[in-house]
């Protein structure tokens, strides 16, 4: 097939997608193609065109599949994929394309949502599609849907990822802290479930190998969490939560007030010069890392509501800009806490023993830190 023919097909597809009523459709199409080429730099034209055109039916208001017409989400996604393939077939039929190339493009598009075969190009396309959703589409999706729908969609997208792509998603970070929380919940889905309970909202039921009893936690800026001990089913835990709905609602009301106070504290606190704060924190981070032989990746300075700091799997360190308000010893404690996480990714005895080596009495410093507020909650680390 000639270059002119390929260009004509690409142009016709682009003209449809670029005028979609869904704002993120065009950027999503380009993003999926980008991820495909990251995974397979030598991807052939059929895979690239399938990546770009896979959601084309959404850009045609009179033809697109409507979510509300399906009770099952998988049925909806399958109908959407088949419909997109039909639209693309109508375009391809206008051009002298080989049957082999046409069949491959249509097969990839038909199966890009639910396809289960081991075709390597299909795996790449599905990974690229979901990674683009998390990277490109999620913010806009969150603006249009409630929390329960957002969580369900994130979990559906994460579940279809390969192990390689899941490692990539784990490094994503959003300015919207609620989405960061939802991403962590999504990553935990293999040992947790989320149910929307009337009057309470989304509730995370999470398997705990330490808990001896069912335990309900209600914390600011978090969904209700239930620690489920080994031996208890999630169904039994859900019945327990439903028996405690009035108790939960009373405490949710108190927590909501605390969240409002938190927002007020952050809004009315003295303005921090973030540029100056970054210089101070990054400089001290580098000093302590060099002094104690730590290595880390990238550094992020953020204004977070509940976290003093965090350390990712790739050893990227995030520090709260408000750390500059802390006394020097606590400032060092927070930074060293995250540096130790570059070696130990949990809060085991080994972690606290290691941290003691650098700060003296780590538990004592942790308790001292509780006297300083980020806003409402102070002692959370990841």
KEKE-3310 file (N, C-alpha, C; in steps of 0.2 Angstrom, whole numbers, plus 5000, padded with zeros to 4 digits):
npx = (5004:5002:5011:5004:4991:4990:4992:4980:4970:4974:4972:4958:4953:4958:4951:4938:4940:4946:4936:4927:4915:4919:4930:4943:4946:4954:4967:4968:4969:4981:4989:4988:4994:5007:5011:5011:5021:5031:5032:5034:5045:5047:5034:5022:5012:4999:4996:4999:4989:4977:4979:4977:4964:4955:4945:4936:4922:4916:4917:4906:4891:4879:4880:4887:4889:4879:4881:4871:4862:4866:4867:4878:4895:4905:4899:4895:4907:4912:4903:4905:4919:4917:4908:4917:4926:4918:4915:4928:4931:4922:4929:4942:4938:4937:4949:4963:4968:4977:4970:4975:4981:4970:4961:4969:4970:4956:4953:4962:4956:4942:4945:4951:4946:4941:4948:4955:4966:4983:4990:5004:5004:4991:4991:5000:4992:4981:4987:4993:4981:4975:4985:4985:4973:4974:4984:4980:4966:4960:4958:4948:4938:4935:4929:4917:4910:4904:4912:4911:4909:4921:4931:4927:4930:4943:4948:4944:4951:4964:4965:4966:4978:4995:5008:5020:5015:5007:5017:5022:5010:5010:5019:5013:5006:4995:4989:4977:4973:4963:4962:4975:4974:4963:4970:4980:4971:4966:4977:4979:4969:4969:4969:4958:4942:4929:4914:4899:4890:4874:4870:4883:4893:4907:4916:4931:4935:4948:4960:4968:4982:4987:4976:4965:4952:4937:4939:4934:4939:4939:4944:4951:4949:4949:4942:4930:4937:4939:4947:4949:4951:4960:4951:4938:4925:4923:4909:4904:4910:4904:4891:4893:4897:4886:4878:4883:4880:4874:4883:4894:4890:4888:4902:4907:4902:4908:4921:4920:4919:4931:4939:4934:4940:4953:4955:4953:4963:4974:4971:4971:4984:5000:5008:5018:5034:5036:5046:5058:5056:5058:5071:5077:5073:5077:5090:5094:5089:5098:5110:5109:5107:5119:5128:5124:5124:5114:5104:5093:5078:5069:5064:5050:5041:5027:5011:5003:4988:4988:5000:5016:5027:5033:5039:5042:5041:5051:5060:5058:5056:5044:5040:5032:5028:5026:5035:5045:5041:5044:5053:5071:5076:5065:5062:5073:5070:5059:5064:5074:5066:5060:5071:5076:5066:5070:5077:5070:5054:5043:5034:5040:5048:5061:5063:5060:5071:5081:5079:5081:5095:5099:5092:5091:5080:5067:5053:5050:5053:5043:5031:5033:5032:5018:5013:5013:5003:4999:4987:4975:4977:4992:5002:5005:5013:5020)
npy = (4994:5011:5026:5037:5032:5027:5039:5045:5037:5039:5053:5054:5047:5054:5066:5063:5060:5071:5080:5076:5076:5072:5079:5074:5064:5065:5068:5057:5047:5050:5048:5035:5029:5034:5027:5014:5015:5017:5004:4996:5001:4998:4996:4990:4998:4994:4991:5004:5012:5005:5008:5022:5023:5016:5020:5026:5027:5034:5047:5050:5055:5051:5038:5032:5020:5019:5021:5019:5010:4998:4985:4978:4982:4977:4971:4983:4989:4979:4981:4994:4992:4984:4992:5002:4996:4993:5006:5009:5000:5004:5015:5009:5001:5009:5010:5003:4992:4978:4962:4955:4965:4973:4965:4963:4975:4977:4967:4969:4981:4977:4968:4976:4979:4968:4957:4941:4934:4928:4937:4947:4960:4964:4964:4974:4985:4985:4988:5000:5007:5007:5013:5026:5030:5031:5041:5051:5053:5052:5063:5071:5062:5060:5072:5071:5061:5051:5047:5033:5028:5032:5025:5012:5012:5014:5003:4993:4996:4995:4981:4975:4977:4972:4964:4972:4984:4988:4991:5003:5011:5012:5022:5034:5050:5062:5079:5080:5075:5066:5057:5051:5044:5035:5028:5021:5013:5006:4999:4990:4981:4967:4961:4967:4974:4985:4992:5001:5008:5011:5027:5029:5028:5024:5010:5003:4987:4978:4965:4960:4954:4956:4961:4956:4957:4963:4979:4996:5010:5028:5041:5058:5064:5052:5036:5026:5013:4996:4984:4967:4953:4937:4923:4929:4932:4944:4947:4944:4954:4965:4964:4967:4980:4987:4985:4994:5007:5019:5023:5025:5035:5046:5048:5051:5063:5071:5070:5076:5089:5091:5090:5102:5111:5109:5113:5126:5130:5127:5137:5149:5150:5157:5163:5152:5154:5145:5143:5146:5137:5125:5126:5125:5113:5103:5105:5101:5088:5083:5084:5076:5064:5062:5062:5051:5040:5037:5035:5042:5045:5056:5072:5079:5093:5097:5104:5096:5088:5078:5071:5071:5067:5055:5040:5033:5018:5018:5026:5039:5054:5063:5078:5088:5105:5112:5107:5115:5123:5116:5112:5111:5098:5090:5092:5086:5073:5069:5070:5060:5049:5047:5044:5032:5024:5022:5011:5002:4997:4997:4999:4991:4982:4981:4993:5004:5001:5004:5017:5023:5022:5034:5045:5044:5041:5035:5033:5042:5054:5053:5054:5067:5074:5073:5084:5094:5102:5097:5101:5094:5080:5072:5062:5053:5042:5036)
npz = (5000:4996:5002:5001:5002:5015:5022:5018:5024:5038:5039:5037:5048:5058:5056:5061:5074:5080:5081:5091:5104:5116:5126:5129:5120:5107:5112:5119:5109:5103:5113:5116:5105:5107:5118:5113:5104:5113:5120:5109:5098:5085:5080:5068:5054:5055:5068:5074:5068:5073:5086:5086:5081:5089:5098:5090:5087:5098:5094:5086:5088:5083:5082:5092:5105:5120:5137:5147:5141:5145:5157:5161:5163:5156:5144:5138:5135:5126:5116:5112:5107:5096:5088:5085:5077:5066:5061:5057:5048:5037:5033:5029:5019:5008:5002:4994:5002:5009:5012:5023:5031:5034:5041:5052:5058:5061:5069:5081:5085:5088:5099:5108:5121:5129:5124:5125:5120:5117:5108:5105:5100:5103:5117:5120:5114:5123:5135:5132:5130:5143:5151:5145:5149:5163:5163:5154:5153:5165:5174:5168:5167:5181:5184:5178:5184:5199:5215:5217:5204:5198:5205:5202:5188:5188:5194:5185:5174:5178:5181:5169:5165:5160:5170:5168:5164:5175:5185:5179:5181:5195:5198:5194:5198:5204:5204:5211:5226:5230:5219:5220:5231:5227:5217:5225:5232:5221:5217:5227:5225:5223:5236:5242:5242:5236:5241:5238:5250:5255:5262:5267:5258:5247:5253:5259:5260:5267:5267:5281:5289:5301:5309:5322:5324:5316:5310:5309:5301:5301:5293:5290:5273:5267:5261:5270:5279:5281:5291:5288:5296:5293:5290:5291:5280:5266:5264:5276:5283:5277:5281:5295:5294:5289:5300:5308:5303:5308:5318:5310:5302:5311:5315:5303:5301:5311:5306:5294:5298:5303:5292:5285:5294:5292:5279:5281:5289:5281:5271:5277:5283:5285:5271:5262:5254:5241:5232:5239:5249:5243:5239:5252:5257:5247:5247:5260:5260:5251:5258:5269:5263:5256:5267:5274:5265:5256:5242:5230:5219:5209:5216:5224:5229:5238:5242:5253:5260:5270:5272:5277:5270:5257:5249:5233:5224:5215:5222:5222:5230:5239:5247:5259:5258:5269:5278:5281:5291:5302:5317:5317:5320:5319:5305:5299:5304:5297:5283:5284:5287:5275:5267:5273:5268:5255:5256:5264:5262:5270:5286:5296:5310:5307:5299:5308:5317:5309:5306:5319:5320:5313:5318:5332:5344:5336:5337:5348:5341:5332:5339:5344:5333:5331:5337:5329:5316:5299:5294:5298:5301:5305:5306:5295:5284:5269)
capx = (5000:5007:5011:4998:4985:4990:4991:4973:4967:4975:4968:4951:4952:4960:4946:4933:4942:4948:4929:4923:4912:4922:4936:4950:4946:4959:4973:4969:4971:4988:4993:4988:4999:5013:5013:5012:5028:5036:5033:5037:5047:5046:5027:5020:5007:4992:4996:4998:4982:4972:4980:4974:4957:4952:4939:4933:4914:4914:4917:4901:4886:4873:4882:4891:4886:4877:4883:4865:4859:4869:4868:4884:4900:4909:4895:4895:4914:4913:4899:4909:4924:4914:4906:4923:4929:4913:4917:4935:4930:4919:4934:4947:4935:4937:4956:4966:4972:4977:4965:4978:4982:4963:4959:4973:4967:4949:4954:4964:4951:4937:4947:4955:4944:4940:4951:4959:4971:4990:4993:5008:5001:4984:4993:5003:4987:4977:4991:4993:4974:4973:4990:4983:4967:4977:4988:4977:4959:4957:4956:4942:4933:4933:4925:4910:4907:4905:4918:4910:4911:4928:4935:4926:4933:4951:4950:4943:4957:4971:4964:4967:4985:5000:5012:5024:5011:5005:5023:5022:5005:5011:5023:5009:5004:4990:4988:4971:4975:4958:4964:4981:4971:4960:4975:4982:4966:4966:4983:4977:4962:4969:4967:4953:4936:4926:4907:4896:4885:4869:4871:4890:4897:4912:4919:4936:4936:4955:4962:4973:4985:4988:4970:4962:4945:4935:4940:4932:4943:4936:4950:4950:4951:4949:4936:4929:4941:4938:4952:4946:4956:4960:4945:4932:4924:4921:4902:4902:4912:4900:4885:4895:4897:4879:4875:4886:4879:4872:4889:4899:4888:4890:4909:4909:4900:4914:4927:4919:4920:4938:4941:4933:4945:4959:4955:4953:4970:4979:4969:4973:4990:5005:5010:5025:5037:5037:5053:5063:5055:5061:5078:5079:5072:5081:5097:5095:5089:5105:5115:5107:5108:5126:5131:5122:5125:5107:5102:5086:5077:5067:5061:5044:5039:5020:5007:4998:4984:4988:5006:5023:5031:5032:5044:5039:5044:5057:5064:5056:5054:5039:5041:5027:5031:5026:5040:5050:5039:5045:5060:5076:5076:5059:5063:5078:5067:5054:5068:5077:5061:5059:5077:5076:5061:5073:5080:5065:5047:5037:5035:5042:5053:5068:5062:5061:5077:5086:5078:5084:5102:5100:5088:5091:5074:5063:5047:5050:5052:5036:5026:5034:5029:5011:5011:5013:4998:4999:4981:4971:4981:5000:5007:5004:5018:5019)
capy = (5000:5017:5031:5042:5029:5027:5046:5047:5034:5042:5059:5053:5045:5060:5071:5061:5060:5078:5084:5072:5080:5071:5083:5070:5059:5066:5067:5050:5043:5051:5045:5027:5028:5036:5021:5008:5015:5016:4997:4993:5006:4996:4994:4991:5003:4992:4992:5011:5014:5003:5012:5029:5023:5011:5023:5031:5028:5039:5054:5050:5056:5047:5031:5029:5016:5023:5017:5018:5005:4991:4984:4976:4986:4973:4971:4990:4990:4975:4984:4999:4990:4981:4997:5006:4992:4994:5013:5009:4995:5008:5019:5005:4998:5014:5010:4997:4989:4971:4959:4953:4971:4976:4960:4964:4982:4977:4962:4973:4986:4973:4965:4980:4980:4962:4951:4937:4930:4930:4941:4952:4967:4965:4965:4981:4989:4985:4991:5007:5010:5009:5018:5032:5032:5034:5047:5057:5054:5051:5070:5073:5057:5062:5078:5069:5055:5051:5043:5026:5026:5033:5019:5006:5012:5013:4996:4989:4998:4992:4974:4972:4978:4967:4966:4977:4991:4989:4994:5010:5015:5013:5028:5040:5055:5067:5085:5079:5070:5060:5052:5048:5039:5030:5024:5017:5008:5002:4994:4985:4978:4960:4959:4971:4975:4991:4992:5007:5006:5017:5031:5029:5029:5019:5007:4998:4981:4976:4959:4962:4948:4958:4962:4950:4958:4968:4986:5001:5016:5033:5046:5063:5064:5045:5032:5022:5007:4990:4979:4961:4947:4931:4919:4933:4934:4951:4947:4945:4961:4970:4964:4970:4988:4989:4985:5000:5013:5025:5025:5027:5042:5051:5049:5054:5070:5074:5070:5081:5096:5091:5092:5109:5115:5108:5117:5133:5131:5128:5143:5155:5150:5162:5160:5150:5155:5138:5142:5146:5131:5120:5126:5123:5106:5099:5106:5097:5081:5081:5084:5070:5058:5061:5061:5044:5035:5036:5037:5043:5047:5063:5075:5083:5097:5098:5106:5090:5089:5073:5068:5075:5064:5049:5038:5029:5011:5020:5030:5046:5057:5069:5081:5093:5111:5114:5104:5121:5126:5112:5113:5107:5091:5086:5092:5080:5067:5068:5068:5054:5044:5045:5041:5025:5020:5020:5004:4997:5000:4997:5001:4985:4983:4983:5000:5008:5000:5007:5024:5024:5023:5041:5050:5043:5038:5037:5033:5048:5059:5053:5057:5074:5077:5074:5090:5099:5100:5099:5104:5090:5074:5073:5056:5048:5042:5030)
capz = (5000:4995:5008:5000:5004:5022:5024:5017:5030:5044:5039:5038:5055:5063:5056:5065:5081:5082:5082:5096:5109:5122:5126:5129:5115:5103:5115:5121:5103:5102:5119:5116:5100:5110:5123:5109:5102:5119:5121:5103:5094:5078:5078:5061:5053:5057:5076:5075:5066:5077:5092:5085:5080:5093:5101:5085:5088:5103:5091:5082:5092:5081:5081:5097:5110:5126:5143:5151:5138:5147:5164:5163:5160:5150:5138:5135:5132:5120:5110:5110:5103:5090:5084:5083:5072:5060:5058:5054:5042:5032:5030:5026:5012:5002:5000:4991:5008:5009:5017:5029:5035:5036:5046:5058:5061:5064:5075:5086:5088:5091:5105:5113:5128:5132:5121:5130:5117:5119:5103:5108:5099:5107:5124:5120:5113:5129:5140:5130:5131:5150:5153:5143:5153:5169:5162:5150:5153:5172:5177:5165:5169:5188:5184:5176:5188:5206:5217:5216:5197:5197:5208:5198:5182:5189:5195:5179:5169:5181:5181:5162:5163:5161:5176:5166:5164:5182:5188:5177:5184:5202:5198:5192:5203:5202:5209:5215:5231:5230:5214:5222:5236:5223:5214:5230:5233:5215:5217:5233:5224:5224:5243:5244:5238:5238:5240:5240:5255:5256:5268:5270:5252:5246:5259:5257:5264:5265:5270:5286:5292:5308:5313:5325:5324:5311:5313:5305:5302:5297:5293:5285:5266:5266:5262:5276:5278:5286:5291:5288:5298:5290:5293:5290:5273:5265:5265:5284:5285:5274:5286:5301:5293:5289:5307:5312:5299:5312:5321:5305:5300:5317:5315:5297:5302:5314:5301:5289:5301:5304:5285:5284:5298:5289:5273:5284:5292:5275:5267:5281:5286:5282:5264:5261:5248:5239:5228:5244:5253:5239:5240:5258:5258:5243:5250:5266:5258:5248:5263:5273:5259:5255:5274:5277:5260:5253:5235:5228:5212:5209:5222:5223:5234:5237:5247:5254:5266:5276:5272:5278:5265:5254:5244:5229:5223:5211:5226:5221:5236:5239:5254:5260:5258:5276:5283:5282:5297:5308:5320:5313:5322:5316:5298:5298:5305:5291:5278:5285:5287:5268:5264:5275:5264:5249:5257:5267:5259:5275:5293:5300:5315:5304:5297:5314:5320:5304:5307:5325:5319:5311:5322:5339:5346:5331:5340:5352:5337:5329:5344:5345:5326:5331:5340:5323:5311:5292:5294:5303:5302:5305:5307:5290:5279:5264)
cpx = (5004:5006:5005:4991:4985:4989:4983:4969:4968:4972:4961:4949:4953:4954:4940:4934:4943:4941:4925:4921:4915:4929:4943:4951:4952:4966:4974:4971:4978:4992:4993:4994:5006:5015:5014:5019:5033:5037:5036:5039:5046:5039:5025:5014:5000:4991:4995:4992:4977:4973:4976:4967:4953:4945:4935:4925:4912:4913:4911:4894:4880:4874:4885:4886:4885:4878:4876:4861:4861:4869:4874:4890:4904:4905:4895:4902:4915:4909:4902:4915:4922:4912:4911:4926:4924:4915:4923:4935:4927:4924:4939:4944:4935:4944:4958:4971:4971:4972:4968:4979:4975:4961:4963:4971:4961:4949:4956:4959:4945:4939:4951:4953:4944:4944:4956:4965:4978:4994:4997:5006:4995:4986:4996:4997:4983:4981:4992:4987:4973:4978:4988:4977:4969:4980:4985:4970:4956:4954:4949:4936:4931:4929:4918:4907:4908:4910:4917:4912:4918:4932:4934:4930:4941:4952:4949:4949:4964:4971:4967:4974:4990:5004:5017:5021:5009:5011:5023:5016:5006:5015:5019:5007:5000:4990:4982:4972:4970:4960:4970:4978:4967:4965:4978:4977:4965:4971:4982:4972:4963:4967:4962:4947:4933:4918:4904:4890:4880:4870:4878:4894:4902:4916:4924:4936:4943:4957:4968:4976:4987:4982:4968:4954:4943:4936:4938:4936:4940:4941:4948:4953:4952:4943:4936:4933:4939:4943:4949:4951:4955:4955:4939:4931:4922:4913:4900:4904:4907:4893:4887:4895:4890:4875:4877:4885:4878:4879:4894:4897:4889:4897:4911:4907:4905:4920:4926:4920:4928:4942:4940:4938:4951:4960:4956:4960:4975:4977:4972:4980:4995:5007:5017:5028:5040:5044:5058:5062:5059:5068:5081:5079:5076:5088:5098:5094:5095:5110:5115:5109:5115:5130:5130:5122:5118:5107:5095:5085:5075:5064:5055:5042:5032:5017:5002:4994:4985:4995:5012:5027:5030:5038:5041:5043:5051:5061:5063:5053:5049:5040:5035:5030:5031:5031:5045:5048:5041:5052:5065:5077:5071:5059:5068:5074:5063:5058:5071:5072:5060:5065:5078:5071:5064:5076:5074:5058:5041:5039:5036:5047:5060:5068:5064:5068:5082:5085:5081:5092:5104:5097:5088:5085:5068:5055:5045:5049:5045:5031:5027:5031:5021:5008:5011:5008:5000:4992:4977:4975:4988:5004:5006:5010:5017:5026)
cpy = (5006:5022:5035:5039:5029:5034:5048:5044:5037:5049:5059:5051:5051:5065:5070:5062:5067:5082:5080:5077:5078:5074:5079:5065:5059:5065:5060:5046:5044:5048:5038:5025:5029:5030:5015:5009:5015:5008:4994:4998:5005:4994:4995:4996:5001:4992:4999:5014:5012:5006:5019:5029:5019:5013:5027:5032:5033:5046:5055:5050:5051:5040:5027:5025:5019:5018:5015:5012:4998:4991:4982:4980:4983:4972:4978:4991:4985:4978:4990:4997:4988:4987:5002:5002:4993:5001:5013:5005:4999:5012:5015:5002:5003:5014:5003:4994:4981:4968:4957:4960:4974:4971:4961:4970:4981:4972:4965:4978:4982:4970:4969:4981:4974:4956:4948:4933:4932:4934:4946:4959:4969:4967:4972:4986:4990:4989:4999:5011:5012:5014:5025:5035:5035:5040:5053:5058:5055:5058:5072:5068:5058:5068:5077:5064:5055:5047:5036:5024:5027:5027:5013:5006:5011:5006:4991:4990:4995:4984:4971:4974:4972:4969:4972:4984:4993:4993:5002:5014:5017:5020:5035:5044:5060:5073:5084:5073:5064:5055:5048:5042:5033:5026:5019:5011:5003:4997:4989:4981:4970:4957:4964:4972:4982:4991:4999:5005:5012:5021:5033:5031:5024:5017:5002:4993:4978:4970:4961:4955:4950:4958:4955:4951:4963:4975:4991:5007:5022:5039:5052:5062:5056:5041:5028:5015:5002:4985:4972:4956:4941:4927:4922:4934:4941:4952:4948:4952:4966:4970:4968:4978:4990:4989:4991:5007:5019:5028:5028:5034:5047:5053:5053:5062:5074:5075:5075:5088:5097:5093:5099:5113:5114:5112:5125:5135:5132:5135:5149:5155:5155:5159:5158:5151:5148:5137:5142:5140:5125:5120:5123:5115:5101:5099:5101:5090:5079:5080:5078:5064:5057:5059:5053:5039:5033:5038:5037:5045:5054:5065:5080:5087:5099:5101:5101:5091:5084:5070:5073:5073:5057:5047:5032:5022:5013:5025:5037:5049:5063:5072:5087:5099:5114:5111:5110:5124:5122:5114:5109:5100:5087:5086:5087:5073:5065:5066:5061:5048:5042:5042:5034:5021:5019:5013:4999:5000:4999:5000:4995:4987:4985:4990:5005:5007:5004:5015:5027:5026:5031:5046:5049:5038:5040:5038:5040:5054:5059:5056:5064:5077:5078:5080:5096:5097:5102:5103:5100:5084:5075:5067:5051:5048:5036:5027)
cpz = (5000:5002:5007:5003:5012:5025:5024:5023:5036:5045:5040:5045:5060:5062:5060:5072:5084:5084:5087:5101:5116:5122:5125:5124:5110:5106:5118:5115:5102:5107:5119:5110:5103:5114:5119:5106:5107:5120:5115:5098:5086:5076:5071:5060:5056:5064:5077:5074:5070:5084:5092:5085:5084:5096:5096:5086:5093:5100:5087:5086:5090:5081:5087:5102:5117:5132:5146:5148:5140:5154:5166:5159:5155:5144:5135:5132:5126:5114:5108:5105:5096:5085:5082:5077:5065:5057:5054:5048:5036:5029:5026:5019:5006:4999:4998:4997:5007:5014:5024:5034:5038:5042:5053:5062:5065:5070:5081:5089:5091:5098:5110:5120:5131:5129:5125:5126:5118:5113:5106:5107:5102:5114:5125:5119:5120:5135:5139:5131:5138:5153:5151:5147:5160:5169:5159:5152:5160:5175:5175:5167:5176:5188:5182:5180:5195:5208:5216:5209:5195:5199:5204:5191:5182:5190:5189:5174:5172:5181:5174:5160:5164:5167:5174:5167:5171:5186:5186:5180:5191:5203:5196:5199:5201:5207:5213:5219:5231:5225:5216:5227:5232:5220:5219:5231:5227:5215:5222:5231:5224:5231:5246:5239:5240:5236:5242:5244:5256:5262:5270:5264:5251:5252:5256:5262:5262:5270:5275:5289:5299:5312:5316:5325:5319:5314:5308:5306:5298:5298:5288:5278:5264:5265:5268:5274:5283:5285:5292:5290:5294:5294:5292:5282:5272:5265:5272:5286:5283:5279:5292:5300:5292:5295:5311:5308:5303:5315:5316:5303:5305:5316:5308:5297:5306:5310:5296:5292:5302:5297:5283:5288:5295:5283:5275:5286:5286:5271:5271:5284:5282:5276:5264:5254:5246:5235:5234:5248:5249:5239:5246:5259:5254:5245:5256:5265:5255:5253:5267:5269:5258:5262:5276:5271:5257:5246:5234:5221:5211:5215:5220:5229:5233:5243:5248:5260:5272:5276:5273:5272:5262:5250:5240:5228:5219:5215:5225:5227:5236:5247:5254:5261:5265:5281:5285:5289:5303:5311:5316:5314:5319:5308:5296:5299:5299:5285:5278:5285:5280:5265:5267:5271:5257:5250:5260:5266:5264:5281:5298:5306:5312:5302:5303:5317:5315:5305:5313:5324:5317:5315:5330:5341:5341:5333:5344:5347:5333:5333:5345:5338:5327:5334:5335:5318:5304:5291:5300:5305:5301:5304:5301:5285:5275:5263)
residu = (UNK:UNK:UNK:UNK:UNK:UNK:UNK:UNK:UNK:UNK:UNK:UNK:UNK:UNK:UNK:UNK:UNK:UNK:UNK:UNK:UNK:UNK:UNK:UNK:UNK:UNK:UNK:UNK:UNK:UNK:UNK:UNK:UNK:UNK:UNK:UNK:UNK:UNK:UNK:UNK:UNK:UNK:UNK:UNK:UNK:UNK:UNK:UNK:UNK:UNK:UNK:UNK:UNK:UNK:UNK:UNK:UNK:UNK:UNK:UNK:UNK:UNK:UNK:UNK:UNK:UNK:UNK:UNK:UNK:UNK:UNK:UNK:UNK:UNK:UNK:UNK:UNK:UNK:UNK:UNK:UNK:UNK:UNK:UNK:UNK:UNK:UNK:UNK:UNK:UNK:UNK:UNK:UNK:UNK:UNK:UNK:UNK:UNK:UNK:UNK:UNK:UNK:UNK:UNK:UNK:UNK:UNK:UNK:UNK:UNK:UNK:UNK:UNK:UNK:UNK:UNK:UNK:UNK:UNK:UNK:UNK:UNK:UNK:UNK:UNK:UNK:UNK:UNK:UNK:UNK:UNK:UNK:UNK:UNK:UNK:UNK:UNK:UNK:UNK:UNK:UNK:UNK:UNK:UNK:UNK:UNK:UNK:UNK:UNK:UNK:UNK:UNK:UNK:UNK:UNK:UNK:UNK:UNK:UNK:UNK:UNK:UNK:UNK:UNK:UNK:UNK:UNK:UNK:UNK:UNK:UNK:UNK:UNK:UNK:UNK:UNK:UNK:UNK:UNK:UNK:UNK:UNK:UNK:UNK:UNK:UNK:UNK:UNK:UNK:UNK:UNK:UNK:UNK:UNK:UNK:UNK:UNK:UNK:UNK:UNK:UNK:UNK:UNK:UNK:UNK:UNK:UNK:UNK:UNK:UNK:UNK:UNK:UNK:UNK:UNK:UNK:UNK:UNK:UNK:UNK:UNK:UNK:UNK:UNK:UNK:UNK:UNK:UNK:UNK:UNK:UNK:UNK:UNK:UNK:UNK:UNK:UNK:UNK:UNK:UNK:UNK:UNK:UNK:UNK:UNK:UNK:UNK:UNK:UNK:UNK:UNK:UNK:UNK:UNK:UNK:UNK:UNK:UNK:UNK:UNK:UNK:UNK:UNK:UNK:UNK:UNK:UNK:UNK:UNK:UNK:UNK:UNK:UNK:UNK:UNK:UNK:UNK:UNK:UNK:UNK:UNK:UNK:UNK:UNK:UNK:UNK:UNK:UNK:UNK:UNK:UNK:UNK:UNK:UNK:UNK:UNK:UNK:UNK:UNK:UNK:UNK:UNK:UNK:UNK:UNK:UNK:UNK:UNK:UNK:UNK:UNK:UNK:UNK:UNK:UNK:UNK:UNK:UNK:UNK:UNK:UNK:UNK:UNK:UNK:UNK:UNK:UNK:UNK:UNK:UNK:UNK:UNK:UNK:UNK:UNK:UNK:UNK:UNK:UNK:UNK:UNK:UNK:UNK:UNK:UNK:UNK:UNK:UNK:UNK:UNK:UNK:UNK:UNK:UNK:UNK:UNK:UNK:UNK:UNK:UNK:UNK:UNK:UNK:UNK:UNK:UNK:UNK:UNK:UNK:UNK:UNK:UNK:UNK:UNK:UNK:UNK:UNK:UNK:UNK:UNK:UNK:UNK)
# end
